Each structure stands twice: as structure tokens, then as C-alpha cells.
Amino acid sequence: MVRKNENKEINKIKDKVKSAGSYKEKAIGDKKENSTGNKAKHNIEHKTGKINIAGNNIRPNTGKDTGKSRDKSNKGRNQPEGACPYRRDCGSCRIYEKSYKEHLAEKQKLVKDLLAQYCPVEPIVGMEDPTHYRNKVHVVFDRDRRGNAISGVYEEGTHRVVPIDSCMIHNSKADEIIVSIRGLLKSFKIKTYDEDTGYGLLRHVLIRTGYHSKEIMVVLVIGSPIFPSKNNFVKAIRQLHPEISTIVVNVNNKNTSMILGDKEQVIYGRGFIEDTLCEKVFRISPKSFYQVNPTQTEKLYRLAIDMAKLTGKETVLDAYCGIGTIGLIASDKAAKVIGVELNKDAVADAKVNAKRNETSNIQFYLKDAGEFMAQLAQQKETVDIVFMDPPRAGSDEKFLDSLAILKPKKVVYISCNPVTLQRDVEYLTKKGYKAEKAVPVDMFPWTGHVETVVLMSRMQK
């Protein structure tokens, strides 16, 4: 049963439908939880007080709290068995505040309340083990009142860093490596970065892990292009963790909420890792968008492709294609696949991934997807199925109008925000499409985010 306070939270989200109904005031946030600006349309540096990225709170520089980073834990407080010791301060997730069954029921209710008027909503697809699922872990570095280096996440609603050694939704090996890096700082005389003064070197550490490959990438985000004794520092890290595949230094010397800067230097390994998703191999670089929950991503993408019912004769368009994940997975069951993406780095990665998988029936274009579809319609080109996977803000009128002009037989909409999904489904129903079914997928357990796949078909006049 959903409790009263949970109902209040659901109602708050549902209230946003009104504002989401206007394409001029889109929902704030970035499903492509990249925080690097990797996708041009998905840059998360917005004028908000808080951006929650599926388990990591990243806050813009709108003024740091006067209090220094807090070195406090909840050990010793009365907590339910198995509860996270940081849950009262962190605020990034709500792990074990309720049972996982209740957690799924809450998300199911939210999606059903928003979409049941358009189509049947099937049961939510949950995880067997909803812990330690994140293959991408980011922590911010700071120091406590005694000057000791700490690493963790921002306390909810503040710019104080909550020191965290082990997060229950992070990849465990990533957390171990971060603790080791923090332990080396003093001996190498490396200062953590101070947002107020701009003094110090180490700002963030980003770790990406391959679920199947077991490869590990460590990204050290520093505030200056000068990194003293970096070679010895790398040797020390690798001595502690020989399992690390590559280490990249990223320079971010700007006063910004963005994690990664523009300049990178590979100081060990290839500068990227690879992992397998739905039998396809993908290259993952520091700035690549790649879903953070590998087991649920496989379920999500297989569900989306099954909904399309590909026969091998269709022309498929993968809009917002990123590094080409959905398009490449669909390529085995389609005659031709077209991927469209605005970010040049993502398109470059997509082409590498197509070559890596020896896929010859897919092409990638560096263009706005809405404009690209309008051009196809003008040229009398036909597309049978469109996969669309927009950011949390959803799509826009320009894109949806172009989609309606192109007239694909089916649209498979993958959404991470049921509020903007409801708005876009409503818009497409007015353009001659009918929602057939919706399936929620719990991509980010213990957070407020829920993915939903909706199949829409063009109605025959």
C-alpha cells in the first residue's frame, strides 16, 4: 500500500503535467545522465537549485553553503536493518525506506495514472537484486573542517559534501578505487579543489565499469592542466588496483556545474573501455552516454525492439541515437537503420561501434533529428519505424510535427520521465497516432526515476 506521504510525492509529480503541457516550459533535467554536455540537446547546466541524476546529486554553482563539508555519519542512530547509513544526509536515493515491492508499486501507480487513459499499462519490470547496479560512479572531492580530504556526494539541498566510502547503489569496485585514490592524496601532496577560492587540484573522480568485460576506466577531473607527479600517482593507483584498464585526466578549470571539461589526456591504457550489450560491443569513453544500469538496459532495449515486431524488411530511424546502442541492436532484425544525433563526439563513437560490430546496414548522421525527418519527408523517403529516446525534458513540437509528416507506421518511445511522456503521447494522438501499450522499467531503483516504453501506431484513415 502506498503511504500518504508517498501519495503526496506522486501528486507533486503529477501536478507538473500542467507545466509540461507547454513545450515552451519543458521539464528540467537530463535523462542522458551524462553531466558532461555530451549530447548537445542534453546539457544539464540549467538554472535550478538541484539536478538529480539517477542517484547522484549534482548542483550548479549558485552559491556554496557557508558551512564546510560535513564529516558526519549516521552510525549509532536507530535505523531499520539494512538501511543506508548516509540516507538522512545524502538524499540521492531512498534505499530501503520501504520494501522494493512497495517502491515498484509506487512507480507503477505513477505511470498508470498518467498513461492509462491512452493505453493499457503493463506491470513494471523490476530488478532481481536492486543494489550496486550503477556502472558509472561519480564523486566530488572536498575537505572537512580539519583539512582532511573527503569524497562523496552533496547533501540534499546544500553544497556540503557527505563523505561516503561505500554506496549501496554504486558498483562496489568503483567505490574501493575511490577510497584508494583519496588515501594517496596526502602522500602526493595533492589538495582537493575548493569551489569558493578556485584553489586545489582534484575536483571529481568518475569511474566507469564494464558489466560483462570487467574493464575499468578512471577519470581524474582536475582544476589545473598541471598535474605534478602524475606518472608516479598512476603507478601507485595501479599498484593498489591492477584491474584498472585505463586512466584519463580531464581538465575542468571553469566555475561550472559540469563535471567534465573539454581537455583530456590519457595517462594509462587506451582511454576508453568496451562492454557488451545485447550481443553488441560498445566503446565507452569518458564523455560517452551509456546507460548506467546494464541488466535493466538489456531488458529495456529488448522490450523496445520486441514491441516494434521487426521482420527484416523495415527501414528504421533511431532518433537521439547517441553512440548508436538502440540502432545497432535493432540492425540484425531490420533491412536498414538510420541513426541521427546532434553531438559530433557521439556520432564519431557510433561509427566506431558500427565498424567494431561489422554492421553494414546502418548509417549515422550529425543532424537535428526533427530537421532530418522533415528533409526525408520532402524527398518522399519512407521510414517504417522510429525509435525515439529523448532526454527528461521530452521531445518538442518541431520534432513531433516532423515525425507526423514522415508518417512512420510505428513509433517506439523510450522515456525516462512519465510526465513529459504523457504530454508527448497526447500530442501524437492529435497527429493521427494511437498508443497501443506502455511498459514501465525500473532502471534506477530507489530513486524517483522510471523508464517507460510506449508503442504507438499510425491510425489508418
Secondary structure, DSSP 8 states (H G I E B T S, - for coil): ---HHHHHHHHHHHHHHHHHT-TTS-----SS--SS--SGGG----SSS-EEETTEEE--SS---SS-------TTS---TT--TTHHHH-S--TTSS-HHHHHHHHHHHHHHHHTTTS-B---B--SS-SS-BSEEEEEEEE-TTS-EEEEEE-TTSS-EEE-S--TTB-HHHHHHHHHHHHHTTTTT--B--TTT---SEEEEEEEE-TTT--EEEEEEESSS--TTHHHHHHHHHHH-TT--EEEEEE--SSSS-S--SEEEEEES-S-EEEEETTEEEEE-TT----S-HHHHHHHHHHHHHHHT--S--EEEEET-TTTHHHHHHGGGSSEEEEEES-HHHHHHHHHHHHHTT--SEEEEES-HHHHHHHHHHTT---SEEEE---TT---HHHHHHHHHH--SEEEEEES-HHHHHHHHHHHHTTTEEEEEEEEE-SSTTSS--EEEEEEEE---
